[in-house]
Amino acid sequence: MSRLRSTWTVVGLVLCLAACGGKKELQPAPGGSLPPKPVGVEVLPTPTELMRPEVQARPRRSDELLRQSEQRREDAFDLPPN
């Protein structure tokens, strides 16, 4: 039992060390280049900016709780169906 525990301890330590890889600035592959400049953009985005998801891809979450009951505002477009 002691040998099994020490084996799993060593395996766990090795996995922890393997997960501590260094972080480097993103660069295109050797011989490659960045994607072409998007239409309507004046400056070519950096690799970090290209990896950042847009708001539509990852919308922000609103955790605002309803603190009190409120009457709905008048909506001129809330019409009954025909």
CORHU-V602420 format. One record per residue. N is the residue number from 1. SS is DSSP state (hx for helix, st for strand, lp for the rest). NEAR is the number of other C-alpha atoms within 12 Angstrom. D_LAST is the distance of its C-alpha to the last C-alpha in Angstrom with 2 decimals. Layout:
N|SS|NEAR|D_LAST + N|SS|NEAR|D_LAST
//
This chain:
1|lp|7|75.34 + 2|hx|8|76.64 + 3|hx|9|76.65 + 4|hx|10|73.04 + 5|hx|11|71.97 + 6|hx|12|73.85 + 7|hx|13|72.36 + 8|hx|14|68.81 + 9|hx|14|69.77 + 10|hx|14|71.06 + 11|hx|14|67.97 + 12|hx|14|65.76 + 13|hx|14|67.83 + 14|hx|13|67.71 + 15|hx|13|63.91 + 16|hx|12|63.69 + 17|hx|12|65.99 + 18|hx|11|64.04 + 19|lp|11|60.85 + 20|lp|10|62.60 + 21|lp|9|62.37 + 22|lp|8|62.66 + 23|lp|8|59.71 + 24|lp|8|60.17 + 25|lp|11|58.20 + 26|lp|15|56.03 + 27|lp|17|57.65 + 28|lp|14|56.80 + 29|lp|10|58.75 + 30|lp|8|62.22 + 31|lp|7|61.98 + 32|lp|9|58.20 + 33|lp|14|56.27 + 34|lp|20|53.15 + 35|lp|16|49.87 + 36|lp|16|49.33 + 37|lp|15|48.06 + 38|lp|13|44.23 + 39|lp|10|42.77 + 40|lp|9|42.50 + 41|lp|9|45.01 + 42|lp|9|48.30 + 43|lp|11|50.34 + 44|lp|17|50.63 + 45|lp|18|49.41 + 46|lp|19|52.02 + 47|hx|19|51.81 + 48|hx|15|50.90 + 49|hx|14|47.98 + 50|hx|18|46.81 + 51|hx|15|46.85 + 52|lp|13|44.76 + 53|lp|12|41.12 + 54|lp|11|38.40 + 55|lp|9|36.05 + 56|lp|9|33.17 + 57|lp|9|35.52 + 58|lp|9|36.63 + 59|lp|9|34.40 + 60|lp|11|36.11 + 61|lp|9|35.42 + 62|lp|7|34.60 + 63|lp|7|36.48 + 64|lp|8|35.61 + 65|lp|8|35.23 + 66|lp|8|33.12 + 67|lp|7|35.94 + 68|lp|7|34.18 + 69|lp|7|30.83 + 70|lp|7|28.88 + 71|lp|7|25.90 + 72|lp|7|22.96 + 73|lp|8|22.78 + 74|lp|8|20.10 + 75|lp|9|17.46 + 76|lp|7|15.82 + 77|lp|8|13.47 + 78|lp|9|12.30 + 79|lp|8|8.82 + 80|lp|7|6.55 + 81|lp|5|3.83 + 82|lp|3|0.00
//
